[in-house]
Amino acid sequence: KLQVPSRGDKVRLMEMSKKNASLALENQLKEEHGTNAKVMELLTKLQEELELSRPPKRIECFDISNIQGTDNVASMVVFEHSVAKKSDYRTFKIKTVEGEPNDFASMKEVVTRRFKRLQEENKPFPDLVIIDGGKGQLGAAVEALMELAVEGQDIIGLAKKQEEVYKPGRSNPHLLPRRSESLHLLQRVRDEAHRFAITFHRKLRAK
């Protein structure tokens, strides 16, 4: 039975329930809006600090792993709106590099494979690509994009030693303040790519 009270305590209970539900929804919407606004503020700040063409809502980061010179592999992690999107993570077994590890050639292969697939599937490119490494790794990735005729792609290299940010065509690195939220986001993405690559590498070695 469905009953619709018209007077008494049950009516007051219904009104209280509606009021509580309305307040709960209002608070949730405020919280979500505040979070989204904060994320956009962070991404816009990162855009300005790194002179990117747009806020990096989707970031893809690549890392090479060849512990003790075996099982040369790579990882790609994805962050959307500063949050990890694990369903889009990818791992790669390096196919073109044999013998001694070569991080530059490996990076070029992985970036080539990733962007070639995006082209073939007619999917949008990421807003920002982060390469785990300095000038050499970044140069290899840029070479891959040039050979695929990919233009206007925002891409940086993040070197671990001094957390230096390298950009194509610039010899001197860009240094973000140590306490910068932008740098913390880049570090978080890079560290996740490194963790994911090592995990994949260990699985292969275990097999």
C-alpha positions as CSV (number, residue, x, y, z in Angstrom):
1,K,0.0,0.0,0.0
2,L,1.1,3.6,-0.7
3,Q,-0.2,6.0,1.9
4,V,-0.1,9.8,1.5
5,P,-0.5,11.4,4.9
6,S,-2.5,14.6,5.0
7,R,-2.1,15.7,8.7
8,G,-0.4,14.9,12.0
9,D,3.0,13.6,12.8
10,K,3.4,11.7,9.5
11,V,3.1,14.9,7.5
12,R,5.7,16.6,9.7
13,L,8.0,13.5,9.2
14,M,7.5,13.7,5.4
15,E,8.4,17.4,5.4
16,M,11.5,16.8,7.5
17,S,12.6,14.0,5.2
18,K,12.2,16.2,2.1
19,K,14.1,19.1,3.8
20,N,17.0,16.8,4.8
21,A,17.2,15.3,1.4
22,S,17.2,18.8,-0.2
23,L,20.0,20.0,2.1
24,A,22.1,16.9,1.5
25,L,21.8,17.3,-2.3
26,E,22.7,21.0,-2.0
27,N,25.7,20.3,0.1
28,Q,26.9,17.5,-2.3
29,L,26.6,19.8,-5.3
30,K,28.5,22.6,-3.5
31,E,31.2,20.1,-2.6
32,E,31.5,18.8,-6.1
33,H,31.5,22.2,-7.7
34,G,34.2,23.4,-5.2
35,T,36.4,20.3,-6.1
36,N,36.0,20.8,-9.8
37,A,36.8,24.5,-9.5
38,K,39.9,23.7,-7.5
39,V,41.1,21.2,-10.0
40,M,40.6,23.6,-12.9
41,E,42.4,26.2,-11.0
42,L,45.4,23.8,-10.6
43,L,45.3,22.8,-14.3
44,T,45.1,26.4,-15.5
45,K,48.0,27.3,-13.3
46,L,50.0,24.4,-14.7
47,Q,49.1,25.6,-18.2
48,E,50.4,29.1,-17.4
49,E,53.6,27.9,-15.7
50,L,54.6,25.6,-18.5
51,E,53.2,27.7,-21.3
52,L,50.9,25.0,-22.6
53,S,48.4,25.5,-25.3
54,R,45.5,24.5,-23.0
55,P,44.8,23.2,-19.5
56,P,46.0,19.6,-19.3
57,K,42.8,17.9,-18.4
58,R,44.1,14.6,-19.8
59,I,47.8,13.7,-19.1
60,E,49.6,10.7,-20.4
61,C,53.0,9.8,-19.0
62,F,55.6,7.3,-20.3
63,D,58.3,5.5,-18.4
64,I,60.9,2.9,-19.5
65,S,62.0,0.1,-17.1
66,N,64.9,-2.2,-17.7
67,I,66.0,-3.3,-14.2
68,Q,69.4,-5.1,-14.4
69,G,69.3,-4.8,-18.2
70,T,66.5,-7.4,-18.7
71,D,63.0,-7.4,-20.0
72,N,63.0,-3.9,-21.6
73,V,59.4,-2.6,-21.0
74,A,57.5,0.6,-20.8
75,S,54.4,1.9,-19.1
76,M,51.8,4.6,-19.9
77,V,49.6,6.0,-17.1
78,V,46.7,8.4,-17.6
79,F,45.4,11.2,-15.3
80,E,42.2,13.0,-16.1
81,H,41.4,16.1,-14.1
82,S,44.4,15.3,-11.9
83,V,43.0,11.9,-10.9
84,A,44.5,8.5,-12.1
85,K,42.3,6.7,-14.7
86,K,43.6,3.2,-14.3
87,S,41.3,1.7,-16.9
88,D,43.4,3.6,-19.6
89,Y,46.8,2.5,-18.3
90,R,48.9,0.6,-20.9
91,T,52.1,-1.5,-20.8
92,F,54.5,-2.2,-23.6
93,K,57.1,-4.8,-24.4
94,I,59.9,-3.1,-26.3
95,K,60.2,-4.8,-29.7
96,T,62.8,-2.8,-31.7
97,V,65.6,-2.6,-29.1
98,E,67.8,-5.8,-28.6
99,G,70.8,-6.4,-26.6
100,E,72.0,-3.5,-24.4
101,P,69.1,-1.3,-23.1
102,N,68.6,2.0,-24.9
103,D,66.1,4.3,-23.2
104,F,66.1,6.8,-26.0
105,A,65.2,4.2,-28.7
106,S,62.7,2.5,-26.4
107,M,61.0,5.8,-25.7
108,K,60.7,6.6,-29.4
109,E,59.2,3.2,-30.1
110,V,56.6,3.5,-27.3
111,V,55.5,7.0,-28.2
112,T,55.3,6.0,-31.9
113,R,53.1,3.0,-31.1
114,R,50.8,5.0,-28.9
115,F,50.2,7.9,-31.2
116,K,50.0,5.7,-34.3
117,R,47.2,3.8,-32.6
118,L,45.4,7.0,-31.7
119,Q,45.7,8.1,-35.3
120,E,44.4,4.8,-36.7
121,E,41.5,4.8,-34.2
122,N,40.8,8.5,-34.8
123,K,40.9,9.2,-31.1
124,P,41.8,12.5,-29.5
125,F,45.4,13.1,-28.4
126,P,46.1,13.9,-24.7
127,D,46.4,17.5,-23.6
128,L,49.9,16.9,-22.2
129,V,52.5,14.2,-22.6
130,I,55.0,13.7,-19.8
131,I,58.2,11.8,-20.6
132,D,60.1,10.4,-17.6
133,G,63.6,11.7,-18.3
134,G,65.6,14.6,-19.5
135,K,66.6,16.0,-22.9
136,G,67.5,12.7,-24.4
137,Q,64.3,10.9,-23.7
138,L,62.3,14.0,-24.6
139,G,64.1,14.4,-27.9
140,A,63.4,10.8,-28.8
141,A,59.7,11.3,-28.1
142,V,59.6,14.5,-30.1
143,E,61.3,12.7,-33.0
144,A,58.6,10.1,-32.9
145,L,55.8,12.7,-33.1
146,M,57.5,14.5,-36.0
147,E,57.8,11.3,-38.0
148,L,54.0,10.7,-37.5
149,A,53.4,14.4,-38.5
150,V,51.8,15.1,-35.1
151,E,51.8,18.9,-34.7
152,G,50.9,21.1,-31.7
153,Q,51.2,18.4,-29.1
154,D,52.2,19.7,-25.7
155,I,55.0,17.5,-24.4
156,I,57.6,17.8,-21.6
157,G,60.4,15.8,-20.0
158,L,60.6,15.6,-16.2
159,A,64.1,14.7,-15.0
160,K,64.3,13.1,-11.6
161,K,67.6,14.5,-10.3
162,Q,66.6,18.2,-9.8
163,E,62.9,17.8,-10.9
164,E,63.8,19.8,-14.0
165,V,61.1,20.3,-16.7
166,Y,62.4,20.2,-20.2
167,K,60.5,21.5,-23.2
168,P,61.2,20.9,-26.9
169,G,63.5,23.4,-28.5
170,R,64.8,24.8,-25.2
171,S,68.3,23.9,-23.9
172,N,67.7,25.2,-20.4
173,P,65.2,23.5,-18.1
174,H,62.2,25.1,-16.5
175,L,62.4,24.9,-12.7
176,L,59.1,25.0,-10.8
177,P,59.1,26.0,-7.1
178,R,59.6,23.0,-4.8
179,R,56.3,23.6,-3.0
180,S,54.4,24.3,-6.2
181,E,51.1,22.3,-6.6
182,S,51.9,22.1,-10.3
183,L,55.2,20.3,-9.6
184,H,53.5,18.0,-7.1
185,L,51.0,17.0,-9.8
186,L,53.7,16.3,-12.3
187,Q,55.7,14.3,-9.7
188,R,52.6,12.3,-8.8
189,V,51.9,11.4,-12.4
190,R,55.6,10.5,-13.1
191,D,55.9,8.4,-9.9
192,E,52.8,6.5,-10.8
193,A,54.2,5.7,-14.3
194,H,57.4,4.5,-12.7
195,R,55.6,2.3,-10.2
196,F,53.4,0.8,-12.9
197,A,56.4,0.1,-15.2
198,I,58.3,-1.6,-12.3
199,T,55.3,-3.7,-11.4
200,F,54.9,-4.9,-15.0
201,H,58.7,-5.6,-15.2
202,R,58.6,-7.7,-12.1
203,K,55.7,-9.7,-13.4
204,L,57.6,-10.5,-16.5
205,R,60.7,-11.5,-14.6
206,A,58.7,-13.7,-12.2
207,K,57.2,-15.6,-15.2
